[in-house]
Amino acid sequence: MRYGVVRVSPDLPPPNVQRRLIEAAGCDIVLEERQPTAASQRNLFHLLFGLRSGDEVLVHTLGAFEATTGDLARLMRRFFEA
């Protein structure tokens, strides 16, 4: 499964630009947050930590995760394990 993550952030292109690029890359599921909250961030990480072998995640930049360096390191380790 190929997931695309679209987030609203002043550091990222507008969501419609992110979505267009992700759809062009052939993502099966696009996860889009218009109003990021702590709860939506937890839900996103819960989904991402549950990825299986062969799954892919596309984001414009790692900044789309709006996570601490430690959280990003754990997420990247999980990606490599999957």
N, C-alpha and C positions, 0 to 999 in steps of 0.2 A: 504494500500500500504506500502511496506517495502522498504525504501531507504537506500543505502549504500554510504558512502562518502569516497573517496580515494584521498589523497592529497600528494604532494611531499613536504617533509620537512626533514631537518637533524635530527629532533627529533623523526621521525616516521620510521617504517620499510619501505623497498622499496615498491613502489606502487604495484608490482606484488604480494608481500606477502599480503598486505592489501586486494587487489582484491580477491585473493584466499580465504581468511578468510570470506570476505563479501559474496562472491558467495556461499560458503559452508553454510552460515547462511540462504540462501534462499531469498536474496533480489530481489525484482521485478525490481528495477532500481538502477544502479550503477552510481553515479556522480563522475567523475574522472577529476581532474585538474592536468595537467602536468606542467603548467607554471602559478601558481596563480598570479592574478593581483587584483587591487582594484575593477575593474569592475566584475571580476568573483566572488570575495568575496561578493559583493552586490547582485549579481544574486543568489548565494547560500542562503544567508540570506533571500532574498525575497521568494524563494521557501520554505525554512524551516518555515518562519513565516506564510505561507499559508497552513500548514498541517491541515488535518481534523481529527476528532475523529477516533481513530483506526489506524492511520498511525504510522509507526515506523521509527526511524533513527538509523543506526548502524555506528559507527566510531571506529577507533582503540583506540583513546584517545580524550579527549576534546581539546587537542592541535591541532587536525586536523582542528578545526575551525579557528585557528589563530585569535582569537578575544580578545577584552579587557574583563576584569572581568565583567564590566557593561553589555556589549553586551551578554556575556554568561549567566548572570543572567536573562536578558530579554528573551533570547532564551529558557532557562530552564522553566521560568514562562509560556511562550507560550506553550511549550510542555505539561506541566501539565494542562493548560487550555483546550488544545485539547483533 
